[in-house]
C-alpha cells in the first residue's frame, strides 16, 4: 500500500513539474490567479489519471498520457493564457525532456538495489532540485528565445520536439529502443548531428547579419562624426577668412610699409605668417579616398588625446573595390587595436605607422606599433585576456576571409604588425 502511495506521489510530482515548468518557460506570471488555475488543472489531470489507473492499468495510462495530460495542458496555455501554439509545444516538450534528468538519476538505485522506494525517492528529490535549478539559472535564457526569429527559435525547439516523438515511438508504443535494432539505436546520435548542423548554419548566418549591422552602424557613426567635424572646421574657416578679408587692407598696408622702409626680412616674415594662417583654414586630407579620410578624421582626436605619433603612407585611388562597410571594419579595428596597445606605453614610444595602397587590383594594408607586454598568440591569432578586447582581430580575419583575402598578425623586431591583402 505504501509503495502504491509513493508511486502516486511520484506521478503527482511529475504532473506538477511539467505543468509549472512549462508555465515558467512561457513567462506565465505566478500570481494567485494563475497558480490556482495551474493547480486546479493539475488536480483534475491527476484525478483523471487515477481513475484510468484503477479502471484500466498503468500501461493504458502511459500510452494515452499525451492525450490525457499534454494536449489539455497545451489547450490551457493557448486558450486561458493566450500563448502561441509553437511556444506552447516547445515549452511542454522541453519540460518533458527535463524530466529525463530525474528518470536517469532514479536508474542508479535501480541498478544497484532495485528497491522501488529508493527509486521513487531519488526521482522525487532530483525532480525537485531540477525544477529549482532551472527556474533560478536557466529559465531566463529560454524566455529570451521567444523574441528570436522563427529560424533561430526552431533551432532550439527541434531537439526537445524530436526527442518527445522518438521517446514515445520507441519506448511506449513499441520496444524498438530495447530491441537492439541498429537503426533505432543510431537515430539519437544522427538526430543530434543534424540538429547541430542546423544550429550552426542558422547561428552563423545570424552572426554574419549581426556583424554587418554593427559594421554599418560604425560606418554611420563615423560619417556623423566626420560631418560634425567638417561643419565646425567650415565655421572656423569662414570666421578666419572673414577676419582675413576684413584685415587684408591693414595687412597689405603693413607689408607696403615694410617694403618702403627697406625692411624686406620683416615683410617676408609677415607674409609667411599670413600664409600659415590662411593654410590653417584648409581641411586636412590624407588621401584621395573619402572613406579612408573619414576613418582617419574620426580617430584624430583619439590619437591626439593619447599623444600618439601617427605616420602614414597612403597611395589609394578615389574608388576601390571594397565596400565602405568592409573597409571601415578592417581599418577601424586595426587602428583601435594599435591605439589600445600604444596607449599603455611611455609617451615617447607611442608610435603608429600605417601603409595603405592598391597594387594590381589588390588592397595592401599594414599597421605597425610597438607593444609593452608581449602579445599572446593561439596559432596565428593574437588573443587578449582583457574584458571587451580581442574581438577586433577576429572581426578583421572574418571580413578579410569573407572577401577572399589574407591577413597576418606577427611580432617583428619589437613591433606588432598587421598585414592585410584583399
C-alpha positions in Angstrom: 0.0 0.0 0.0 2.8 2.4 0.9 4.6 1.7 -2.4 1.4 2.4 -4.3 1.0 5.8 -2.5 4.6 6.6 -3.2 4.1 5.7 -6.9 1.0 8.0 -7.0 3.0 10.7 -5.3 5.7 10.3 -8.0 3.1 10.8 -10.7 1.7 13.8 -9.0 5.1 15.4 -8.7 5.8 14.7 -12.4 2.5 16.4 -13.3 3.2 19.4 -11.2 6.8 19.6 -12.5 5.7 19.5 -16.2 2.8 22.0 -15.7 4.6 24.6 -13.7 7.9 24.3 -15.6 6.0 24.8 -18.9 4.4 27.9 -17.4 7.8 29.2 -16.3 9.1 28.7 -19.9 6.1 30.5 -21.3 6.6 33.5 -18.9 3.3 32.9 -17.2 3.2 35.3 -14.2 3.0 33.3 -11.0 0.3 35.4 -9.3 -2.6 34.0 -7.1 -5.0 33.6 -10.1 -2.6 31.8 -12.4 -1.2 29.5 -9.6 -4.8 28.5 -8.8 -5.6 27.7 -12.4 -2.5 25.6 -12.9 -3.0 23.8 -9.6 -6.7 23.1 -10.4 -5.7 21.8 -13.8 -3.1 19.5 -12.3 -5.6 18.2 -9.8 -8.1 17.4 -12.5 -5.5 15.7 -14.6 -4.2 13.7 -11.7 -7.8 12.7 -10.8 -8.4 11.5 -14.4 -5.2 9.6 -14.3 -6.1 7.9 -11.0 -9.5 6.8 -12.4 -7.9 5.4 -15.5 -5.2 3.7 -13.4 -7.9 2.0 -11.4 -10.2 1.1 -14.3 -7.5 0.0 -16.7 -3.8 -0.3 -15.9 -0.5 1.7 -15.9 0.2 0.6 -19.5 -3.0 2.1 -20.8 -2.3 5.3 -18.8 1.2 5.6 -20.2 0.1 5.1 -23.8 -2.6 7.8 -23.6 -0.7 10.2 -21.4 -0.1 12.7 -24.2 -3.9 12.9 -24.8 -4.7 12.9 -21.0 -2.1 15.4 -19.8 -0.1 17.2 -22.6 -2.9 18.0 -25.0 -5.2 19.5 -22.4 -2.2 21.4 -20.9 -1.4 22.8 -24.4 -5.0 23.9 -24.8 -5.0 25.5 -21.4 -2.0 27.7 -22.3 -3.3 28.7 -25.7 -6.9 29.5 -24.6 -6.5 30.7 -21.0 -3.1 32.3 -21.1 -3.1 33.4 -24.8 0.1 31.8 -25.7 1.3 30.9 -29.2 0.9 27.3 -30.1 4.5 26.9 -31.3 5.8 28.3 -28.0 3.5 26.0 -26.0 4.7 22.9 -27.9 8.3 24.0 -27.2 7.6 24.6 -23.5 5.9 21.3 -22.9 8.4 19.2 -24.9 11.3 20.9 -23.1 9.7 20.3 -19.7 9.3 16.6 -20.8 12.9 16.5 -21.8 14.0 17.9 -18.4 12.1 15.1 -16.7 14.7 12.7 -18.1 17.2 14.1 -15.6 15.2 12.6 -12.7 14.5 9.5 -14.7 18.2 8.8 -15.3 19.1 9.6 -11.7 16.5 7.1 -10.5 18.1 4.4 -12.5 21.1 4.5 -10.2 19.3 2.8 -7.2 17.5 0.6 -9.7 20.9 -0.8 -11.0 22.3 -1.4 -7.5 19.4 -2.4 -5.3 16.2 -2.5 -7.2 14.4 -1.0 -4.2 11.3 0.8 -5.5 11.1 3.1 -2.5 14.7 4.3 -3.1 13.9 4.7 -6.8 10.9 6.9 -6.2 12.6 8.9 -3.5 15.6 9.6 -5.8 13.3 10.6 -8.6 11.3 13.0 -6.4 14.4 14.6 -4.9 16.2 15.1 -8.2 13.0 16.3 -9.9 12.6 19.0 -7.2 16.2 20.0 -7.5 16.0 20.2 -11.3 12.9 22.5 -11.1 14.6 24.8 -8.7 17.8 24.9 -10.7 16.1 25.6 -14.0 13.9 28.3 -12.5 16.9 30.1 -11.0 19.5 29.7 -13.6 18.1 28.6 -17.0 14.5 29.9 -17.4 15.6 33.4 -18.4 17.5 32.1 -21.4 14.6 30.0 -22.5 12.3 33.1 -22.2 14.6 35.1 -24.5 14.2 32.5 -27.3 10.6 33.7 -27.9 11.9 37.1 -29.2 14.2 35.4 -31.8 13.3 34.9 -35.4 11.4 31.7 -36.2 14.5 30.1 -37.8 16.5 30.6 -34.6 13.7 29.5 -32.4 13.2 26.3 -34.3 16.9 25.6 -34.0 16.4 25.1 -30.3 12.9 23.7 -30.4 13.7 20.9 -32.8 15.7 18.9 -30.2 13.0 18.5 -27.4 10.3 18.1 -30.1 12.0 15.2 -31.9 13.0 13.6 -28.6 9.4 13.7 -27.4 8.2 11.9 -30.5 11.2 9.5 -30.6 10.8 8.5 -26.9 7.1 7.7 -27.3 7.5 5.8 -30.6 10.5 3.7 -29.4 9.6 3.0 -25.8 5.9 3.5 -25.2 4.2 2.5 -28.4 6.9 -0.1 -29.2 10.0 -1.7 -27.7 12.3 -0.7 -30.6 14.8 1.1 -28.4 15.3 -2.1 -26.4 15.3 -4.5 -29.4 18.9 -3.8 -30.4 17.8 -2.5 -33.7 20.8 -0.6 -35.1 18.7 1.9 -37.0 16.9 2.9 -33.8 20.0 2.9 -31.6 21.9 5.2 -34.0 18.9 7.5 -34.5 19.6 9.7 -31.5 23.3 10.4 -32.5 22.0 11.1 -36.0 19.4 13.5 -34.7 21.9 15.3 -32.5 24.2 15.6 -35.5 21.5 17.0 -37.8 20.3 19.5 -35.1 23.9 20.6 -34.5 24.5 21.2 -38.2 21.2 23.1 -38.5 22.0 25.2 -35.4 25.5 26.1 -36.8 24.1 27.1 -40.1 21.4 29.3 -38.7 23.6 30.8 -36.0 26.4 31.6 -38.4 24.0 33.3 -40.8 22.6 35.4 -38.0 26.2 36.2 -36.8 27.0 37.5 -40.2 23.9 39.6 -40.3 24.6 41.0 -36.9 28.2 41.8 -37.7 27.2 43.6 -40.9 24.7 45.7 -39.0 27.3 46.6 -36.4 29.8 47.5 -39.1 27.2 49.6 -40.9 26.3 51.4 -37.6 30.0 52.0 -37.0 30.3 53.5 -40.5 27.3 55.7 -39.9 28.7 56.9 -36.6 32.0 57.8 -38.3 30.2 59.6 -41.1 28.2 61.6 -38.5 31.3 62.4 -36.5 33.1 63.5 -39.7 30.2 65.7 -40.7 30.2 67.4 -37.3 33.9 68.0 -37.5 33.6 69.3 -41.1 30.9 71.7 -40.0 33.0 73.0 -37.2 36.0 73.3 -39.5 33.9 75.2 -42.1 32.6 77.5 -39.5 36.1 78.2 -38.1 37.5 78.6 -41.6 34.7 81.0 -42.6 35.3 83.1 -39.5 39.1 83.1 -40.1 38.6 84.1 -43.8 36.2 86.8 -42.8 38.7 88.2 -40.4 41.5 87.9 -43.0 39.3 89.7 -45.6 38.4 92.4 -43.1 42.1 92.9 -42.2 43.5 92.5 -45.7 43.8 96.3 -46.2 45.8 96.5 -43.0 48.0 93.5 -43.9 48.8 95.0 -47.3 49.4 98.4 -45.8 51.8 96.9 -43.3 53.7 94.9 -46.0 53.9 98.0 -48.1 55.3 100.0 -45.2 58.0 97.3 -44.6 59.0 97.4 -48.3 59.1 101.2 -48.5 61.3 101.3 -45.4 63.5 98.6 -46.9 62.7 96.1 -44.1 62.4 93.2 -46.5 63.1 90.4 -43.9 60.2 91.7 -41.8 58.0 91.8 -44.9 58.8 88.2 -45.8 58.2 87.0 -42.2 54.9 88.9 -42.1 53.8 87.4 -45.5 54.8 83.9 -44.2 52.6 84.4 -41.1 49.7 85.4 -43.2 50.2 82.3 -45.4 50.3 80.0 -42.4 47.0 81.5 -41.0 45.4 81.0 -44.5 46.7 77.4 -44.7 45.1 76.6 -41.3 41.7 77.1 -42.8 42.1 74.2 -45.2 40.7 70.8 -44.3 43.2 68.0 -43.7 43.1 65.4 -46.5 45.0 62.2 -46.0 44.5 60.7 -49.5 42.1 60.7 -52.4 39.7 58.1 -50.9 36.9 59.7 -48.9 36.2 56.7 -46.7 39.8 56.5 -45.5 39.8 60.3 -44.9 36.6 59.9 -42.9 38.1 57.0 -40.8 41.3 58.8 -40.0 39.5 62.0 -39.2 37.4 60.1 -36.8 40.5 58.9 -34.9 42.3 62.2 -35.0 41.1 63.3 -31.5 41.9 59.9 -30.0 45.4 59.9 -31.4 45.9 63.5 -30.1 44.5 62.7 -26.7 47.0 59.8 -26.2 49.8 61.9 -27.8 50.4 59.2 -30.4 52.8 60.0 -33.2 50.9 58.8 -36.3 52.7 58.4 -39.6 51.3 57.1 -42.8 51.9 56.3 -46.4 48.7 56.3 -48.3 48.5 55.6 -52.1 44.9 54.9 -52.6 42.7 56.0 -55.5 39.3 57.7 -55.1 37.4 54.4 -55.6 38.4 50.9 -54.5 36.7 47.5 -54.9 36.0 47.2 -51.2 32.7 48.4 -49.9 32.7 51.2 -47.3 31.5 48.9 -44.6 34.2 46.3 -45.2 37.0 48.9 -45.5 35.7 50.6 -42.3 35.6 47.3 -40.4 39.2 46.3 -41.3 40.8 49.7 -40.9 39.0 50.9 -37.8 39.6 47.6 -35.9 43.2 47.7 -36.9 43.6 51.3 -35.7 41.7 50.7 -32.5 43.9 47.7 -31.6 47.1 49.7 -32.3 45.9 52.7 -30.2 44.9 50.5 -27.3 48.4 48.8 -27.4 50.4 52.1 -27.5 48.3 54.0 -25.0 49.8 52.0 -22.2 53.4 52.8 -23.3 55.5 55.8 -22.3 54.7 58.8 -24.4 58.0 58.7 -26.4 57.1 55.1 -27.6 53.6 55.9 -28.7 54.0 55.5 -32.4 51.8 54.0 -35.1 52.7 53.7 -38.8 50.1 52.8 -41.4 50.7 51.9 -45.0 47.8 51.6 -47.4 47.9 51.2 -51.1 46.4 49.5 -54.2 48.5 47.4 -56.5 47.3 45.0 -59.2 43.7 45.4 -58.1 44.6 44.3 -54.5 44.4 46.5 -51.4 47.5 46.2 -49.3 47.3 47.4 -45.6 50.0 47.4 -43.0 49.7 48.8 -39.4 52.8 48.7 -37.1 53.0 49.7 -33.5 55.3 48.9 -30.5 54.0 46.9 -27.5 54.7 46.6 -23.8 53.7 43.2 -22.7 54.3 40.5 -25.4 51.0 39.6 -27.0 49.9 36.0 -26.6 49.1 34.0 -29.7 46.9 30.9 -30.2 48.0 29.5 -33.5 48.5 32.6 -35.7 45.9 34.7 -33.9 46.6 37.1 -31.1 44.3 36.7 -28.0 43.6 39.1 -25.2 42.5 38.3 -21.6 41.2 41.8 -21.1 37.4 42.2 -20.9 36.0 43.7 -24.1 39.2 43.2 -26.1 40.4 40.5 -28.5 37.4 40.7 -30.9 39.0 43.3 -33.3 41.4 40.8 -34.8 38.7 38.2 -35.1 36.5 40.7 -36.9 39.3 41.6 -39.3 40.0 38.0 -40.1 36.3 37.3 -40.6 35.9 40.2 -43.0 39.1 39.5 -44.9 38.3 35.8 -45.4 34.8 36.7 -46.4 36.3 38.8 -49.2 38.7 36.0 -50.3 41.8 37.8 -48.9 44.5 37.0 -46.4 45.5 38.6 -43.1 48.6 38.1 -40.9 49.5 39.1 -37.4 53.1 38.9 -36.3 55.8 40.3 -34.0 58.7 41.8 -35.9 61.6 43.5 -34.2 59.6 44.7 -31.2 56.7 45.8 -33.4 53.2 44.2 -33.7 52.5 44.1 -37.4 49.1 43.6 -39.0 49.2 42.9 -42.8 46.1 42.5 -44.9 45.8 41.7 -48.6 42.3 41.7 -50.1 
